[in-house]
Amino acid sequence: MSMSEPTFFVLTALIGEPRHGYGIVGEVDQLSGGRVQLKIGSLYGILDRLVSEGLVELDREEAYHGRLRRYYRITNAGLEAVRAEAAHQAANARAAARRLRSINLQLGEAS
């Protein structure tokens, strides 16, 4: 079963370095070309689920301007989930591209 686009981008945002909430939101925005705009409340819902699934874990907590900032990192299981989802999406894109090429050939022959 494929994962949601926000979940995919949250996991992808955590590849390479731990990030805190606003850092994840900004990275998701950049990675998705602005298509996925996470609100902090929905981000923490996604993070809580990913932590419970073992795909993400708490890296550390730091005090920042009187508030506690939590940093999350992707686990090995999370990396595997991103790899699997990326392969799934690539296979879907290839199938769609084949169909589009086919219809373009048919339309080219019919015109």
C-alpha positions in Angstrom: 0.0 0.0 0.0 1.4 3.4 -0.9 1.9 6.2 1.6 0.4 9.6 1.5 2.3 12.4 -0.2 2.8 14.4 3.0 4.1 11.2 4.8 6.5 10.5 1.9 7.9 14.1 2.0 8.2 14.1 5.8 10.3 10.9 5.6 12.3 12.3 2.7 12.9 15.6 4.5 14.5 13.6 7.4 17.0 11.8 5.1 20.5 13.1 5.8 20.0 15.0 9.1 17.7 15.3 12.0 15.2 18.2 11.8 12.8 20.0 14.1 9.2 20.7 13.2 9.6 24.0 11.4 12.7 22.7 9.6 10.6 19.7 8.4 7.8 21.9 7.2 10.3 24.1 5.2 12.1 21.1 3.8 8.8 19.5 2.7 7.7 22.7 1.0 11.0 22.9 -0.9 11.1 19.2 -1.8 7.5 19.2 -3.1 7.9 22.4 -5.0 5.3 24.0 -2.8 2.7 21.3 -3.6 2.7 20.0 0.0 2.1 22.7 2.6 2.1 21.2 6.1 0.6 22.8 9.1 2.5 22.2 12.4 -0.5 20.4 13.9 -0.8 17.9 11.0 3.0 17.5 10.9 3.0 16.3 14.6 0.2 13.9 13.8 2.3 12.4 11.0 5.4 12.3 13.2 3.6 10.6 16.1 2.3 7.9 13.7 5.8 7.5 12.1 7.4 7.2 15.6 4.8 4.5 16.6 5.5 2.7 13.3 9.3 2.8 14.0 10.1 4.8 10.9 11.2 7.9 12.7 12.6 8.5 16.2 13.3 11.4 18.5 16.9 12.5 18.0 17.1 15.2 20.8 15.4 18.0 22.5 16.9 21.5 22.7 15.7 24.7 24.5 15.1 27.5 22.0 13.6 30.8 23.0 12.1 29.3 26.1 10.5 26.4 24.3 11.5 22.9 23.8 12.4 22.1 20.2 12.3 18.4 19.3 14.5 17.0 16.5 13.5 13.8 14.7 15.6 11.5 12.6 14.6 8.7 10.2 15.3 5.1 11.1 16.7 2.4 8.9 13.1 1.1 8.6 12.1 4.6 7.5 14.8 4.7 4.8 13.5 1.3 3.5 10.0 2.6 3.4 11.1 5.7 1.4 13.0 3.5 -1.0 10.0 1.2 -1.5 7.6 4.1 -2.0 10.0 5.8 -4.4 10.2 2.6 -6.5 6.4 2.3 -6.3 5.9 5.8 -7.6 8.5 5.4 -10.3 6.8 2.2 -11.5 3.5 4.1 -11.6 5.0 7.0 -13.5 6.6 4.5 -16.1 3.2 2.8 -16.6 1.5 6.2 -17.2 4.3 7.3 -19.5 3.8 4.1 -21.6 0.1 4.8 -21.9 0.7 8.4 -22.8 3.2 7.4 -25.5 0.8 4.9 -26.8 -2.1 7.4 -27.1 0.2 10.0 -28.7 1.2 7.5 -31.4 -2.5 6.6 -32.0 -3.4 10.3 -32.2 -0.5 11.0 -34.5 -1.6 8.2 -36.8 -5.3 9.3 -36.7 -4.5 13.0 -37.6 
